[in-house]
Amino acid sequence: MTAYESISGKNPAGYSIEVDDKVQRFRLRKQERRGYVFFPLIPAYRTLCLRFGVLGHAFKIYGFEPVMMYDDLSLPVGTGTTIQAENERAKREIHRYRAKKYCEKFGLKSVSVSTALDNDYQQPAKTIESEQIEPYTYRGIDISGYAAASTRKYLKRYSLDLTNQDTRTTYERFLRSGMILADAVCEVIDRYDPDYTIVNEPCYIQGGVPLELCQAAGTKVYTQKRGYHEGEMLFGRSTNRHPMGQYADERLTTKAVETDLTDKEREHIQKIMEKRESGDITEVQYTPEDGNSMDTQRKKMVGVFSHLLWDGALEPDQAIYGNLYDWLDDTIRVGAEMDDVQFVIKIHPAESFRGTNESVLDWLDENHHPLPDNFVVLQPDTNVNTYALIRKLDAGIVYASTVGLEMAFNGVPVITGGFPPYHGFGLTYDPSSQAEFRKKIREIDDLKCHNQMKLRAERFAHFLFECKHLKFPYISNKNGSNSGVIVEHDKIAREKGPYSEIVNQAIDGEEILSPNCMNLKDQL
């Protein structure tokens, strides 16, 4: 690839950024080094390389040497590929090459999985006997859940049938990948004793395994992801009730939903929600621009919003339904008893946009055909606009969709069956058991989104979409190309700039919030 780049002037790894001389030349002298920050750069997505490069440089400015770990094809399976990839090995080679080039551009210390391990390292062998996914502990952590989530993403399937040889083999490869990665991470911990770790995709092996091992070693662990909106990022913590960036410290979130917004804040969140509806600030426009909705002759209309089945964040341990199909099955069985209520099942549009090898529609055909007369299904590519539909609904039922928050914001009562970020904060009906969930559906005629619930929804929306989102000007969520980007040391080093705000809060071990919302932390 290096030869190709030098001859053609093109880069096969798809990076198109420039880094100024100050960034490339910046070095920490030994006496200036306060510690280390560990970045598992796996897989080396283009936008992740840029985010980690910028964050790594920002930490370096504050005295913490970044250590980037990348996969040099040592893992048995690529964590950034899917079964639909035309040439998995070539894509993995691009990721390896890209990681090295970005580290060189930013002047960052890098270590591959293989070089972290001893020369005589023997890869662990793992075959499974059971036809069910069972806990598997390695290096003191259960890696089976991460391997299962990674297998789902790779196969783009929700149901994992281990009697199928291809599924079984893929799951075993991810188990072995998790074990090898765990060994490499432990070597990095022993060698550098990092003070901080920043991970990506904590529900899969590439993020979850380093997160648990580093946390067990006493490292402060943060997660990061692209925000819901253009040019913004979210940060989570391993100590929060869920490590993903949408979640936050429970006490802090409670304070946020109990604190009145100022008139300016209320006006601001209203504008944000309007822009979300229009698609002006969102990464993907999931709903059609036409304002099409639907009507019913029945007394009430209830929306049932599904989730992308193979999304690794689908089933937190706290969810009352450990299986999305069980949640949907109960919803249909109970709803079938309520002739005067029209239920509208809206299949997640990402099934069409991102693709899936197992769909909710197929499951409905196999398990509930024909559907009860008072149920209708909207396909992923429906021309019904989600927000126009919300305005017609009398109630909503969600597993973990952000639509639940948007319904509550608009005064629609919502019942949750999973564990979305807004669960438990008084803006939705959050049953504590499956029996209570079924009871709430039967009582749906009487459910109201009371004024206090709507206020809490407004405050939570402000907390999530304003306080939790931080400006990250170097990243484009719309197209991810970052074409022509020039990373400048002086911009990253600005004392009151967005990057210093991120690093300073991380160094203090705090929840990473927008500078506009620091008063919330002061009130705790």
N, C-alpha and C positions, 0 to 999 in steps of 0.2 A: 504493500500500500504506500509506503514511503517513496518508493521508486516511481510509482504511478503519479503521486502528487507532485514530485519534483519535475517530471517530464511534462505533464499535462497542465500544471498550474491549478488543478482542481483537487478538492479534497473528498475522497470517497466516504468519509465518516459524516459528512454533512454539517460540519461546524463552520460558521460564517461570522465569527466575532473577531474583534481585534482587542488587544490588551496593551495599554500604554507602557512605556519603558519603566515608569515608576513601579507599576505592579510587578513586572517581570524581575526587576532588580531588587525588590524589597526583601531583605533577609533579617532574621532575628539572630542577634548575637547570643551566645550562651547565657551571658549574664542578664539579658533582657527577657529571656524565656520564662514565663510564669507557669507554663504547663503545656498540655497537649489537648487537642480536640480531634475526635475520631469521626470520620465520614465514611461509612460503607457505601461506596459509589457503585452500587449494583442494583439493577442494570444501568449501564451508562447511557441513559436517554440523553438526547441532546440538551433539552431544557434542564434536566437534572444536573448535568455537568456544569452548565452555566450558573445555576443557583448555588451549587456547592462550591464552585470556583469563587464566586463573589463572597459568599458567606465565609469561606476559608480565609480569604484575604482580609475580611473584616476582623475575624478572630485574631489573625496574625498581627494586625495593627495594635491590638490590645494585649499582645504578648503571649498568645496561645498558638503553638505550632500545629497546623493542620496535618493530619495523616489520612490520606485517601486510600481506601482499599478497593481494588477492582478485580473482576473475574477475568482471568486469563485462560478461559475455557477449562478450568480445573473442576468446575462443578459439572455433574453428569447431565444437567439440563439447563437450558438458558432461561433465566427468570424474566427476561424481557421479550420472549417470543411466545407464539401460540401455535397450536397444531396446524393452523392455516398458513403459517409462514412457508414461503416457497423454498427457501434455503436457510434453514436454521443456523447451520454452522457459519455461513457467510455473515449473517446478521450478528451473531455473537462475536465474530472476528472484528466487525465494524465497531461494536461496543467496546471491545478491548482496546482497539486502536484509538478510538475517540477519547477514552478515559486517559490514556497516556498523553495524548496531544494536549488535552485541556490542562492536565497537571503541569506539563512543560510550559504552556503559555502563561499560567498563573504562578509559576515558580513554586509549586506545592510538592511536598514529600508524598510519594506514592509507593504502595506496596501491593503486589498482586497476591491472590489467594495462595498460589504455589510457593512464592518466596516467603510468605509468612510461616509456612510449614517447614519442618526439617527435610533435608535432602532424602532421608530414608523413610519419609512418611508413607504409610500404607493406607490407601483409601478404605474406609470401613465398608463392609458388605452388609446389605440389609435386604432380606426377603421376608415377606409376611405370610403367615399361615391362615389368619382369620379372614373371613369374607366381610368383616365389618371393620371400620376404622376404629382402632383402639388407641388409648394413650401410649405414647412411646417417649420415654425419658432418656435424654442424652445430655451429658454435661450439666445435669441438674435441672434441665427444663424440658417440658413436654413439647416436642416439635411436631406432633401429629396434626394439630390444628392448622399450623402454618403450612405444612405439606399438603393438607387437604384443600385449603384455600388456594394455594398455588396451583394445584392440579385442576381445580375448577376453572381458574382463569386460563390456564394453558389449553384445556380442552373446550373452554367456553360452554361448560355444562355444569348444572347444579347437582344432579344425582350422580353419585360415584358408585358404580357397580363393580366391586372388586372381583366378581366372578368373570368379568370381561378381562381378557388377558392384556389388552392394550391399556385399559384404565389402570389395572393393577401395576403394570410395568411403569407407567408414568408416575403413579403415586410413590412407588419404591424409589424411582430416580429422584423425586423431590425429597423424600426422606433422607437419602444418601447425601443430596446436596446440602440439606440442613445440617447434617452431621459434619460434613467437611467444612462448611462455613463456620460452624460452631468452633471447630478446632482452630481454624485460622483466626477467628475473632479472639479466642482465648490467648493465642500467641501475641496478638497485638496488645491486648490488655497487659500481659506479663511484661512486654517489652517497653511500652510507653506509659502505662498507668494513666490513661487519659482522664482529664478532669470533666470533660463534656463529650457527649456523643450526639450526633445529629443523624437521624435515620429517615429513610423514605419508605413508604408503603408498609406500615407496621403490621398489617394483617397477613402479609406473605413472608416466606422464609427470609428474603433479603433484608427485611426491616425488623420483623418480629424476633428473629434469633439474636441479632446483635443487641436489640433493645433489652431483652431479658438478661442476657449475659452481662452486659455493661451495667445495668441497674443492680444486679446481684453483686457486682464488684465495687459498688459504691459510687459509680459515675452518675452525674446528672445527665439524663437522657431526654432529648427533645425530638419531636417529629416535625416534619414540615411537608407542605403540599401546596400546589397552586390553589389560589383562592377561587371562590365562586365567580369573582369579577375580574375584569381585565386589569393586568399589571399589579395584582395583589397576591399576598401569600397568607397562609394560616400556619400557626405553630401549635403543637400539642405537647403534652408532657407524659412521661411514663407513669407518673404518680397520680394523674387525673383518673376519673372513673372509667375513661377509655382513652387510649393514647392518641387517637386521631385528632387532627387539628380542629375539627368542628366542636369538640368537647372541651370543657374547661374545668378548673377547680370548682367543686360543688358549692363551697361557701361563697366563692366569688360570683358564680352564676346566680345563686340565690340573692345575693346583694344586688346584682344587676336587675333582676326582675322585680325586686321590691323597692327600687329607687325610681322616683318620678323623673321622667325626662323633661328637659327644658323645652320651651316652645321651639327653639332653634333645632334641638335634637329630634323632636317629633316631626318637624317639617323636613328634616334631612332624611330620616328613615322612610318617610312617605315617598320622597323622590326616588330613593333607592329601590323601593318596592315597585314603583311605577316603571323604572328603567329595567328591572328584572322582567316585568311582564312584557315590555316591548322588545326585550332581547338586546337592548343597547349596550349592556355592560356584562352580559353573561358569556361564558366561554363557548357554549353551544346553545343555539336556539332550538330547544326541544319541542316547542309547541308551534303550530302553524300561525302565521300572522293574521289570517282571516279570523274574525271574531265569532266563528260558528259555535253554537252550543246545541243543546237538545232539550226537549220538553217531555212531560209525562202527564197522563191522565190520572195517575195515582195520587194519593194524598201527600206523599213525601217522596223526595228523591235523595238518595244517598250515594256518594262516590266512594269507590273502593280502589285504592291506588297501590299497584304492585311495585316490585323492585326489580332491577336487573339481576337475574338469578345468580350469575357467577361472580358477582361483586364480592370481594373478600370481606368487606365491612358489613355484610348482611346480617350476621348472627352473633352479636356480642353475647357473652355468658349471661348477662342480666335479662335478656329477652324472655318473656313468659312462654313464647313459642320458639323452640330450638330449630324449627323447620318451617320455612315459609309456606309450604304446601299445607301443613296442619292448620296454620292461621287462616289460609284461604278456604280450606275445607270447612272449618267451623263457621266462618262467615257465611258461606253459601248454605250450609245446612240450617243454621238458625234463621237466616234471611228468608229462606223458602217458606217459613211459617208465617210470614208477614205480608199477606196479599196486598195490603194497601200501601206498601212501600216499594218504589222502583229502585233497584240497586244497579249501579253502573260500574262495571269493572273496567278500569282503564289500565291497560298493559303499558309498562314503562316504555317510552319511545326509544330508549337506548337499545332495546332489543333489535330495532331496525337500524339505528344509527351505528352502533358498535358491533352488531352481529351476535348471534347466539346459536349454539347447536342443541339447545333445549329451550323451548318457549313455554310461557304460561298458557298460551292458547292450546298447544299440544296437550298439556296436562289437563286442561279443562275438557278437551274432546275425549280424553281417555277415562276421566274420572267423573265427569258431570255432564254427560251428553244424554239427552238434551238438558240444557240448563233450566232451572225453574222459570216459569213464565214471567216472574217479576225481576229477572236478571237480564242484562244486556252487556255485551262486551265491546269495548272500543279497542281496535287493533293498534299496534305501535305507531303506524303511519296514518292514523285517523286524521281527518280534517277538522275534528272538534278541538277548539282552543281550550286548553286547560283552565285558563283564567276566566274565560266566558262561562265554562261549565261550573266553576266554583261559585259564581254569582247566582247560579240556579239551584245550588245544593242546599238541602236542609241539614245535612250532616255529612261527615266524612269518616272513613276508616282507612288507616294506613298501617303498614308494617314499620317502615323507617324513613319514609320519603320526606324530603324538605317541603313537599306540597302540604303536609300536615301543618307546618308552621304558617304557611301562606294562607291556608284556610282559616286558621284561628285568628290571624291578623285581620282577615276580612269578616270576622264575626261568625264563622261557621263552626259548630261544635265538632270535635274530632276525638275518635277513639283510637288509641295506639295498641298494636299487638307486638311490636318489637321494642327496640331501645334507641330511638332517635335522640339526637343531642338535646332536644327540648323536653324529653321525658322527665316527669317528676317535678316540674317547676310551676304547676298550677295553671297552665294555659291549655292543656288537653286533658281528656279523661284517660288515665293510665292504669288499667286494671292490674292487680298484683297476682292474678292467677288466670288460668284459662277459663275456669268456671265463671269468674267475675267478668271476663271479656264477653262471654256468651250472654251473660245477664245484661250487660250494657247495651248490646245490640238489641235485645228484646225491649229495652227501655228507650230506644232511640227516639221515639215520638216525643218523649218528655225532656230530652237533653237540650240544654241551652248553652250558648257561649256567653256567659254572663259578662257584664261590663268589666269586672275585675280580671276575668280570664283574657278578655280582649286587650286590656291594658298590659297584662303580663306578656301576651304575645307580641305586642308592640315593643316592649322593653327588651324581650329576648331577641327579636329581630334586630334591634339596634345593637345589642351586645354582639350577636354573631356577625352581622354584615358590616358593622362599623368598628366596634372595639376589637374583635378578633382578627380583622383583616388589616394587614400592614402593607403599606406601599412598597413595591419592589420594582422600581422602574426598568430594570434590565430584563424583565421577563414579559413576554407577550403571550397571554393566554388564548388569544384569538386564533393565531396561526402557528405559534410556536417556532417561527423561522428565525427570529432574532437577527434577520439579515442586516448587515451593516452596523451592528452594535459595536461600540467602542467602550470598553471597560476602563474607567479612569480612577487612579489611586485617590486623587484629591476629592472626588465625589464620594467614594466609599468612606474616606477618612473624616468627612465633615462631622464636627462634634455633635450637632443636633440633626444630623441626617438620618434617613430611615435605617441604614445599616448599623450605625452606632446604637440606635435605640434598641434594635434586636439583640445585639451582642451584649450590651450592658445589662439588659433584663435577664439574659441567659446566664451571664456570669454570676448574677445575684441569686440564681436559682428560682426566679419568679415566673409567673405566668407572663407570656409575651403578648402584650396588648399594644394597640395603637396609642401614640402619645396623647391623643384626645381623651383617653379614658383612664388615665392614671389615677384619677380621683377615686375610682372604685376600689383600687388596692389600698389607698390611703384610709378608706373607711373601715377596713377589716381590723 
